[in-house]
Amino acid sequence: MRPPTKPLVLNRFLISLFLSALLLLLLFLRQPHNYKSLPTEEKKLDSDGLRIRPGYTSYDSYIQHQLNKTLNPRLRQIWKTRDWDRKIQVFSRFFQDLKREMLLTNSSRALCIGARMGQEVEALKRVGVADSIGIDLVPCPPLVIKGDFHNQPFDNETFDFEFSNVFDHALYPRRFVAEIERTLKPGGVCVLHVALLKRADNYSANDLFSVEALVKLFERSEVVRVRKVDGFGLDTEVVLRKSERRVLL
């Protein structure tokens, strides 16, 4: 006597249906992020202090626009030659000041966000901060690995110190800041160089008009100090320290 086949057929059908649904889900997740309008949390940022520049039809179009600068052969040649030593010297002075204030130490684990060729990473290493790395959309080994600052490729509470002079390139400033606070250790220091007195370049994705608008984005950090600097077109240095208290999830 042959056993009934209906349950077997039904099981195969259900398995096939499940696998098809799973495949469709994976294909959907792989589609480019299409942000024809800003996410709600970013729309709320538009104010007299911080404005998001319009014009990007999708996140992919924003990334491609940033890559047009980062991959420009003429600019990369300048960054590797004429600008290399000059920028390292300037960054080294900034980092030495931070070391004197005990905001950065030789034992700090440091990250440079939007580091391009890695001048700031090299500067950190030259002032004694050996455990330093940078991220950028285009890697430049051994100083810079590939990474999107809206979604840093690191675990929570990885770094003691994070530096960036590309805040104006963030399409989603709140996410940019949230990733810094996520990957900073409690008590860790964040240093941002920003432009307040003049508008940034054509590759900027936002315009910042006040320090207060920047500080409001930080939910778990306090301002240590603010000072004027001359940093390659950026005029203000903002130093913040993440709270020592851990957030319980």
C-alpha positions as CSV (number, residue, x, y, z in Angstrom):
1,M,0.0,0.0,0.0
2,R,1.5,3.4,-1.0
3,P,1.6,6.0,1.6
4,P,-0.4,9.2,1.1
5,T,1.5,11.9,-1.0
6,K,-0.6,15.0,-0.3
7,P,1.3,16.0,2.9
8,L,4.6,15.6,1.1
9,V,3.4,17.7,-1.8
10,L,2.0,20.3,0.6
11,N,5.3,20.5,2.5
12,R,7.3,21.0,-0.8
13,F,4.9,23.7,-1.8
14,L,5.3,25.5,1.5
15,I,9.0,25.3,1.4
16,S,9.1,26.6,-2.2
17,L,6.8,29.5,-1.1
18,F,9.0,30.4,1.8
19,L,12.2,30.4,-0.3
20,S,10.5,32.5,-3.0
21,A,9.5,35.1,-0.3
22,L,12.9,35.1,1.2
23,L,14.5,35.7,-2.3
24,L,12.2,38.6,-2.9
25,L,13.0,40.1,0.4
26,L,16.7,39.9,-0.3
27,L,16.3,41.4,-3.7
28,F,14.3,44.3,-2.1
29,L,17.0,44.9,0.5
30,R,19.7,45.1,-2.2
31,Q,17.9,47.8,-4.1
32,P,19.5,51.3,-3.9
33,H,18.2,53.6,-1.2
34,N,15.9,56.0,-3.0
35,Y,15.6,59.2,-0.9
36,K,13.7,61.6,-3.1
37,S,12.9,63.5,0.1
38,L,14.8,63.7,3.4
39,P,13.9,61.3,6.1
40,T,11.6,62.8,8.8
41,E,14.4,63.1,11.4
42,E,16.6,65.0,8.9
43,K,13.8,67.3,7.8
44,K,13.6,68.6,11.3
45,L,17.2,69.8,11.1
46,D,16.5,72.4,8.5
47,S,16.6,75.7,10.5
48,D,18.5,78.9,10.6
49,G,21.5,77.0,12.1
50,L,21.7,74.0,9.8
51,R,20.3,73.4,6.3
52,I,20.4,70.4,4.1
53,R,21.2,71.2,0.5
54,P,18.6,70.0,-2.0
55,G,19.2,68.3,-5.4
56,Y,19.9,64.6,-4.6
57,T,17.3,62.3,-6.1
58,S,18.7,59.2,-4.2
59,Y,21.3,58.2,-1.8
60,D,23.2,56.6,-4.7
61,S,23.3,59.9,-6.5
62,Y,24.7,61.6,-3.4
63,I,27.4,58.9,-3.1
64,Q,28.3,59.3,-6.8
65,H,28.6,63.0,-6.4
66,Q,31.1,62.6,-3.5
67,L,33.0,60.0,-5.5
68,N,33.4,62.5,-8.3
69,K,35.7,64.5,-6.0
70,T,37.4,61.7,-4.2
71,L,38.3,59.8,-7.4
72,N,39.3,63.0,-9.4
73,P,42.9,62.1,-10.7
74,R,44.1,65.7,-10.5
75,L,43.0,66.1,-6.9
76,R,44.4,62.8,-5.8
77,Q,47.7,63.7,-7.3
78,I,47.7,67.0,-5.4
79,W,46.7,65.3,-2.2
80,K,49.5,62.8,-2.5
81,T,52.2,65.3,-3.4
82,R,51.9,69.1,-2.9
83,D,49.4,68.8,-0.1
84,W,50.8,65.8,1.7
85,D,53.5,67.3,4.0
86,R,51.7,70.6,4.4
87,K,48.5,69.0,5.7
88,I,50.4,66.6,8.0
89,Q,52.2,69.5,9.6
90,V,49.0,71.4,10.2
91,F,47.1,68.4,11.5
92,S,50.1,67.5,13.8
93,R,49.8,70.9,15.4
94,F,46.1,70.5,16.1
95,F,46.7,67.0,17.6
96,Q,49.7,68.2,19.7
97,D,47.4,70.9,21.2
98,L,44.8,68.2,22.1
99,K,47.5,66.1,23.7
100,R,48.7,69.0,25.8
101,E,45.1,69.3,27.0
102,M,44.9,65.6,27.8
103,L,42.1,65.1,25.2
104,L,44.3,62.8,23.2
105,T,47.0,60.4,24.4
106,N,49.5,58.0,22.8
107,S,47.3,55.1,24.0
108,S,44.2,56.4,22.4
109,R,42.6,54.4,19.7
110,A,41.8,57.0,17.1
111,L,39.5,57.3,14.0
112,C,39.6,59.9,11.3
113,I,36.3,60.2,9.4
114,G,36.4,61.1,5.7
115,A,40.2,60.8,5.7
116,R,40.7,60.6,1.9
117,M,44.5,59.9,1.4
118,G,45.1,59.7,5.2
119,Q,47.1,62.9,6.0
120,E,45.4,63.3,9.4
121,V,46.0,59.6,10.2
122,E,49.6,59.9,9.4
123,A,49.8,63.1,11.5
124,L,48.3,61.2,14.5
125,K,50.9,58.4,14.1
126,R,53.7,61.0,13.9
127,V,52.7,62.6,17.2
128,G,52.7,59.2,18.9
129,V,49.1,57.9,18.5
130,A,50.0,54.6,16.8
131,D,46.6,53.0,16.9
132,S,45.0,55.3,14.3
133,I,42.9,54.5,11.2
134,G,40.8,56.5,8.7
135,I,37.6,55.7,6.7
136,D,36.5,57.0,3.4
137,L,34.3,55.9,0.5
138,V,37.6,55.1,-1.4
139,P,40.2,53.2,0.7
140,C,43.8,54.3,0.7
141,P,45.8,51.5,2.4
142,P,47.4,51.3,4.9
143,L,46.1,54.5,6.4
144,V,42.4,54.5,5.2
145,I,39.9,51.7,4.9
146,K,36.6,51.8,3.0
147,G,33.7,53.1,5.0
148,D,30.6,55.3,4.9
149,F,30.4,57.8,7.7
150,H,26.6,57.4,7.8
151,N,27.2,53.7,8.7
152,Q,30.6,53.2,10.2
153,P,32.0,49.7,9.8
154,F,32.9,49.3,13.5
155,D,31.4,47.9,16.7
156,N,29.9,50.0,19.4
157,E,32.4,51.7,21.7
158,T,35.5,51.1,19.6
159,F,37.4,54.4,19.7
160,D,38.8,56.8,22.4
161,F,39.1,59.6,19.9
162,E,37.4,60.6,16.6
163,F,38.3,63.5,14.3
164,S,36.6,64.8,11.2
165,N,36.7,67.9,9.0
166,V,34.0,66.7,6.6
167,F,30.8,67.3,8.5
168,D,29.6,69.5,5.7
169,H,29.7,66.5,3.4
170,A,27.1,64.6,5.5
171,L,23.7,64.3,3.7
172,Y,22.3,63.1,7.0
173,P,24.0,65.1,9.8
174,R,22.0,63.4,12.6
175,R,23.2,59.9,11.4
176,F,26.7,61.2,11.0
177,V,26.7,62.3,14.6
178,A,24.9,59.2,15.9
179,E,27.5,57.0,14.4
180,I,30.3,58.9,16.1
181,E,28.5,58.6,19.5
182,R,27.8,54.9,18.8
183,T,31.5,54.0,18.1
184,L,33.0,56.3,20.7
185,K,33.8,54.7,24.1
186,P,32.2,56.4,27.2
187,G,34.4,59.3,28.0
188,G,35.7,59.4,24.4
189,V,36.5,62.6,22.6
190,C,35.2,63.9,19.3
191,V,36.8,66.8,17.5
192,L,35.1,68.4,14.5
193,H,36.5,71.1,12.2
194,V,33.6,73.0,10.6
195,A,33.0,76.2,8.5
196,L,30.8,78.9,10.0
197,L,32.0,82.1,8.4
198,K,32.0,81.0,4.8
199,R,30.1,78.5,2.7
200,A,31.8,75.2,1.9
201,D,32.5,73.7,-1.6
202,N,30.2,72.3,-4.3
203,Y,30.5,68.9,-2.8
204,S,29.0,69.9,0.6
205,A,25.6,68.4,1.4
206,N,24.7,70.8,4.2
207,D,25.4,74.3,5.4
208,L,26.1,75.0,9.1
209,F,25.5,78.5,10.5
210,S,26.0,78.1,14.2
211,V,27.8,75.9,16.7
212,E,24.6,75.5,18.6
213,A,22.9,73.7,15.7
214,L,25.8,71.2,15.6
215,V,25.9,70.6,19.3
216,K,22.1,69.9,19.4
217,L,22.8,66.8,17.3
218,F,24.8,65.2,20.0
219,E,22.5,63.4,22.5
220,R,25.2,61.7,24.7
221,S,28.0,64.2,24.7
222,E,29.0,67.5,26.2
223,V,31.0,70.4,24.8
224,V,34.5,70.6,26.1
225,R,35.5,73.8,24.2
226,V,35.0,75.7,21.0
227,R,37.8,77.8,19.3
228,K,38.6,79.4,16.1
229,V,41.1,77.7,13.8
230,D,42.6,77.9,10.3
231,G,42.1,74.5,8.9
232,F,42.0,74.4,5.2
233,G,39.0,76.6,4.8
234,L,37.4,75.5,8.0
235,D,37.3,78.1,10.8
236,T,35.9,76.5,14.0
237,E,37.0,73.6,16.1
238,V,34.4,71.9,18.3
239,V,35.5,69.4,21.0
240,L,33.0,67.2,22.7
241,R,33.2,64.4,25.2
242,K,30.8,61.4,25.3
243,S,29.1,60.8,28.6
244,E,30.7,58.2,30.8
245,R,27.3,56.6,31.4
246,R,26.4,53.7,29.2
247,V,23.0,53.6,27.6
248,L,21.0,50.4,28.6
249,L,19.1,48.9,25.7
